[in-house]
Amino acid sequence: MTIERPVVRPANPHFSSGPCAKRPGWSIKNLEHALVGRSHRSKPGKARLVDAIERTRSVLGVPADYKIGIVPASDTGAVEMALWSLLGARGVDLLAWESFGEGWVSDVLKQLKLKDARTLKADYGKLPDLAEVNFDNDVVFTWNGTTSGVRVPNGDWIPADRKGLTICDATSAAFAQDLSWSKLDVVTYSWQKVLGGEAAHGMLILSPRAVERLESYTPAWPMPKIFRMTKGGKLIDGIFKGETINTPSMICVEDYLDALGWAESIGGLKSLIGRADANAAVIAEWVGRTAWVEFLADKVETRSNTSVCLKIVDPRVTALSDDEQVAFAKKIADLLDKEGVANDIAGYRDAPAGLRIWAGATVETTDMRALMPWLDWAFAEALSSLKAAA
């Protein structure tokens, strides 16, 4: 099998699923007004942080009575703050269908050691049975499985009259998928995903129900300072008004503001979702006419439009051992990286062997179209190497 090397290359080869491609037209010069050398507690510093919070609210459509805070340690830090601060008041259902969901299960069971906890798991490519979730319990889940390419189709499975809280890791969904705010009590994400911001900072969004829990419930375990959101039984409201728990990078803040400005300039959330959908559609059209590959997600309605995960189904590859299949997929990714047409698209280390292509809003659809012939070329090259080795 020989395929001629494609001529057209993506202008931007950044298809990594995190950190993700910077917004079109981005330049380091966009950060020249970053408030470096100034305290984040100064009036200008706090104004930047408040601006980031309020523009987040505007672009995402976060309800006015929800609290938005900038917190340490990326999405992971935001999720951990929620788990350690809120869980334990009632039972908890933990949903997992990929590596990050598995991580939250591990933290709740092995670190917090909650006894009244139930885990609903599914293999990569599938969702757990959402009808089995007990909403008398708190519920922890990822909206979009970054390492499996599987997302919940919508928020219809979450009842409005639930007794427990819903804690949603939305890090590769926010700004690309329509989050059902009335069904979500805690939402977390990081800047380096859909908007292509810089890493290390997380966003924590709390509903009034989540705030009520914080003010009425004290966990049985010691609470590290970096997780504390209450004092004297009351919410530390400053966290959600730009008074961050620790010192943020004002360069990263400036970059996030730049990304939000770009999002506003192209039409906001609707346009961001449309760009991601258009990129995912390019991949879907190619998969539909390509025999050697399939989506890892087993249902159309659960396919991610950001972290698109693919599995290799060619029988010459599936006949290999698991380790050999991983090596084959990595060979494809390495060839594309070496050619400078796609960086960092090997599947996640814990996922089944395959490829993972970021299709979020900062990726240009013209670049996605240009990438598709290169995938076929790299597969053919990897297959030739496999035959030569045999």
C-alpha positions in Angstrom: 0.0 0.0 0.0 1.6 3.2 -1.2 0.1 6.7 -0.9 1.8 9.7 -2.4 2.9 12.3 0.1 0.3 15.1 0.3 1.2 18.5 -1.0 -1.0 20.8 1.1 0.0 21.1 4.8 -1.9 22.5 7.7 -0.8 26.0 8.4 -0.8 25.3 12.1 0.2 21.7 13.1 -1.0 22.1 16.7 -3.7 19.4 17.2 -2.7 18.5 20.7 -5.5 17.9 23.2 -3.9 20.1 25.9 -2.4 22.5 26.0 -4.3 23.2 22.8 -3.7 25.5 19.8 -3.6 29.2 20.4 -6.4 31.2 18.8 -6.0 32.2 15.2 -3.8 35.3 14.8 -2.3 34.9 18.2 1.1 36.6 18.9 3.2 37.0 21.9 2.8 40.7 21.3 -0.8 40.3 22.5 0.6 40.0 26.0 2.7 43.1 26.0 0.3 44.9 28.4 0.3 42.1 30.9 0.5 43.4 34.4 3.9 41.9 35.2 5.8 43.2 38.2 2.6 44.3 39.9 0.7 42.7 42.7 -2.5 40.9 41.7 -4.0 42.6 44.7 -3.3 46.0 43.3 -6.3 47.9 41.9 -5.2 47.2 38.2 -4.4 43.6 39.1 -7.7 42.9 40.7 -9.5 44.7 37.9 -7.9 42.2 35.4 -9.1 39.3 37.4 -12.6 40.6 37.8 -12.6 41.3 34.1 -11.7 37.6 33.4 -14.5 36.4 35.7 -17.2 38.7 34.2 -16.3 38.1 30.6 -16.3 34.3 31.4 -19.8 34.7 32.7 -20.8 36.6 29.5 -19.3 34.3 26.9 -20.4 31.1 28.6 -23.8 32.4 29.7 -23.3 31.5 33.3 -26.3 32.5 35.4 -26.0 35.7 37.4 -26.4 34.0 40.8 -23.6 31.5 40.1 -20.2 32.2 41.6 -17.1 32.1 39.4 -13.6 31.8 40.8 -10.0 31.6 39.5 -8.2 28.8 41.4 -4.8 27.1 41.5 -3.6 24.0 39.7 -5.7 24.0 36.5 -8.9 21.9 36.2 -7.4 19.3 38.6 -7.2 21.9 41.4 -10.7 23.1 40.7 -12.1 19.6 40.8 -10.2 18.7 44.0 -11.4 21.8 45.7 -15.0 20.8 45.0 -14.5 17.1 46.0 -12.7 17.9 49.3 -15.1 20.7 50.3 -18.5 19.4 49.3 -18.5 15.6 49.5 -19.4 13.6 52.5 -22.7 15.3 53.3 -24.6 12.5 51.5 -23.9 9.5 49.4 -22.1 10.0 46.1 -22.4 8.4 42.6 -19.1 8.5 40.7 -19.2 8.2 36.9 -16.2 7.1 34.9 -15.6 6.2 31.3 -12.0 7.4 30.8 -8.9 8.3 32.7 -9.8 11.6 34.3 -13.1 10.2 35.6 -11.2 7.2 36.9 -8.9 9.7 38.7 -11.8 11.3 40.6 -13.1 7.8 41.5 -9.7 7.0 43.0 -9.5 10.3 44.9 -12.9 9.8 46.5 -12.4 6.2 47.4 -8.8 6.1 48.3 -8.0 9.6 49.6 -11.3 10.8 51.0 -12.2 7.2 51.8 -16.0 7.8 51.5 -17.9 4.6 52.4 -21.3 5.6 50.9 -20.0 5.8 47.4 -21.1 4.0 44.2 -19.1 3.8 41.0 -20.7 3.5 37.6 -18.1 2.7 35.0 -18.0 2.1 31.3 -15.2 1.0 28.9 -13.5 3.5 26.7 -15.9 4.5 23.9 -19.0 4.0 26.0 -21.0 5.9 28.6 -22.3 4.3 31.8 -26.1 3.8 32.0 -27.1 7.4 32.9 -30.6 6.1 33.9 -29.0 4.2 36.8 -27.6 7.4 38.5 -29.1 8.1 41.9 -29.7 11.9 42.2 -30.5 11.6 45.9 -26.7 11.3 46.0 -24.1 13.8 44.9 -22.9 13.0 41.4 -19.4 13.5 40.0 -18.8 13.2 36.3 -16.9 14.6 33.3 -19.0 16.2 30.6 -16.6 15.4 27.9 -14.2 12.5 28.3 -11.0 14.1 27.0 -9.1 10.8 26.7 -12.0 8.7 25.3 -13.7 11.2 23.0 -17.0 10.4 24.6 -19.3 13.1 26.0 -22.8 13.1 27.6 -25.2 14.1 24.8 -27.0 16.8 26.9 -28.2 17.5 30.4 -31.6 15.9 30.0 -30.6 12.9 32.2 -30.2 15.2 35.2 -33.4 16.0 37.0 -34.2 19.6 38.1 -35.5 18.4 41.5 -32.4 16.4 42.4 -31.5 16.3 46.1 -27.7 15.9 45.6 -25.2 18.2 43.9 -23.9 17.6 40.4 -20.1 18.2 40.2 -19.1 18.4 36.6 -15.5 18.4 35.2 -16.1 20.3 32.0 -12.5 21.1 31.0 -12.7 20.0 27.3 -16.4 20.9 27.0 -16.6 24.5 28.2 -16.7 26.9 25.2 -17.3 24.1 22.7 -20.4 22.4 24.0 -23.7 23.7 25.4 -23.6 23.1 29.1 -26.9 22.9 30.9 -26.3 25.3 33.7 -29.6 24.7 35.6 -28.6 21.0 35.9 -25.0 21.7 37.1 -24.0 22.8 40.6 -20.3 22.8 40.2 -18.5 23.3 36.9 -14.7 23.2 36.5 -12.4 23.8 33.5 -8.9 25.1 32.6 -7.8 27.8 30.3 -5.5 25.7 28.1 -8.3 23.7 26.4 -11.0 25.2 24.1 -9.7 28.8 24.2 -6.1 27.7 24.0 -5.0 29.7 27.0 -2.0 29.1 29.2 -1.9 26.4 31.8 -1.8 26.2 35.6 -5.0 28.0 36.4 -8.5 26.6 36.9 -12.0 27.9 37.0 -14.5 26.9 39.6 -18.2 27.8 39.1 -20.7 27.2 41.9 -24.5 27.3 41.9 -26.5 28.7 44.8 -27.1 25.1 45.9 -23.3 24.4 46.1 -22.8 27.6 48.1 -25.5 26.5 50.5 -23.7 23.2 51.0 -20.4 24.9 51.7 -22.0 27.1 54.3 -24.0 24.4 56.0 -21.6 21.4 56.0 -18.1 21.0 57.4 -16.2 17.9 56.1 -14.8 15.5 58.7 -11.2 15.7 57.3 -8.6 18.5 57.7 -8.9 21.0 54.8 -5.6 22.3 53.2 -5.5 26.1 53.0 -5.5 26.0 49.2 -8.9 24.2 49.3 -10.7 26.4 51.8 -13.6 28.3 50.5 -15.4 29.2 53.8 -14.5 31.0 57.0 -16.7 31.0 60.1 -19.3 29.1 58.2 -19.6 31.7 55.4 -18.3 31.6 51.8 -15.1 33.6 51.3 -16.8 35.7 48.7 -13.6 37.4 47.7 -12.4 34.3 45.9 -15.2 34.9 43.5 -14.4 38.6 43.1 -10.9 38.4 41.9 -9.2 37.8 45.3 -7.4 34.6 44.4 -6.3 32.1 47.0 -2.7 32.2 45.7 -0.7 34.4 43.3 -1.9 33.9 39.7 0.4 34.6 36.7 -0.7 37.9 35.3 0.8 36.8 31.9 -1.6 33.9 31.9 -4.4 36.1 32.9 -3.6 38.5 30.1 -3.6 35.6 27.7 -7.0 34.3 28.9 -8.4 37.8 28.4 -7.0 37.9 24.9 -8.7 34.5 24.2 -12.0 35.8 25.6 -11.7 38.9 23.5 -11.2 36.7 20.4 -14.2 34.6 21.4 -16.3 37.8 21.7 -15.1 39.1 18.4 -16.2 36.0 16.4 -19.7 35.9 18.0 -19.3 34.3 21.3 -20.4 30.8 22.4 -22.5 30.0 19.4 -19.6 30.6 17.1 -17.2 28.7 19.2 -19.4 25.7 19.2 -19.9 26.0 15.5 -16.2 26.0 14.8 -15.7 22.9 16.9 -18.6 21.2 15.2 -17.2 22.1 11.8 -13.8 20.6 12.6 -15.4 17.4 14.0 -17.5 17.1 10.9 -14.4 17.1 8.7 -13.1 14.2 10.7 -16.4 12.4 10.6 -16.6 12.7 6.8 -13.1 11.3 6.5 -13.8 8.4 8.9 -16.9 7.6 6.9 -14.9 6.9 3.8 -11.8 5.4 5.4 -11.6 1.6 6.0 -8.8 1.5 8.5 -10.2 3.8 11.2 -13.3 4.2 13.3 -14.4 6.5 16.2 -13.6 5.2 19.6 -17.0 6.6 20.7 -19.6 3.9 19.8 -22.6 6.3 19.3 -22.9 9.4 17.1 -24.7 11.4 19.8 -21.8 10.8 22.3 -18.9 11.7 20.1 -16.9 14.6 21.3 -16.5 17.7 19.0 -13.2 18.6 20.7 -11.1 15.6 21.8 -11.8 13.3 18.9 -10.5 9.8 19.6 -10.0 7.3 16.8 -9.2 3.6 16.9 -7.4 1.6 14.2 -9.6 -1.2 12.9 -7.5 -2.6 10.0 -7.2 -6.4 10.6 -3.5 -6.3 9.9 -3.1 -4.0 12.9 -5.8 -5.5 15.2 -4.1 -8.9 14.8 -1.0 -7.4 16.6 -0.5 -7.6 20.4 -1.8 -4.7 22.5 1.8 -3.3 22.8 2.4 -3.6 19.1 -0.9 -1.8 18.3 0.2 1.0 20.6 3.6 1.2 18.9 1.8 1.2 15.5 -0.4 4.2 16.4 2.6 6.0 17.9 4.5 5.4 14.6 1.7 7.2 12.8 1.8 10.1 15.3 5.6 10.3 15.1 5.6 10.4 11.3 3.1 13.3 11.3 5.1 15.1 14.0 8.3 14.7 12.0 6.7 16.0 8.9 5.5 19.1 10.9 1.8 18.5 10.0 0.4 17.3 13.3 2.0 17.5 16.7 1.1 15.3 19.7 -1.9 13.3 18.3 -1.1 9.8 19.7 -3.9 8.4 21.9 -3.7 9.0 25.6 -1.4 6.6 27.4 -4.2 4.8 29.3 -6.6 4.7 26.4 -6.9 2.0 23.7 -4.3 2.3 20.9 -5.2 5.0 18.5 -5.1 8.7 17.7 -6.5 11.7 19.4 -7.1 14.9 17.3 -8.1 18.2 19.0 -10.9 19.8 17.0 -11.7 22.7 19.3 -12.6 26.2 18.3 -9.1 27.5 18.0 -8.3 25.0 15.2 -9.0 26.3 11.7 -11.2 24.0 9.6 -8.9 24.5 6.6 -6.1 23.0 8.7 -8.3 20.1 9.7 -9.1 19.4 6.0 -5.5 19.5 5.1 -4.6 17.0 7.8 -6.9 14.2 6.6 -4.8 13.1 3.6 -1.7 13.1 5.8 -3.4 10.6 8.1 -3.9 8.2 5.2 -0.3 8.7 4.1 1.1 8.1 7.6 -1.0 4.9 8.0 0.4 3.6 4.7 3.9 4.4 5.7 3.5 2.7 9.1 2.0 -0.3 7.5 4.9 -0.5 5.0 7.3 -0.4 8.0 5.3 -3.2 9.6 5.6 -5.4 6.6 9.3 -4.7 6.3 9.9 -5.7 9.9 8.0 -8.9 9.3 
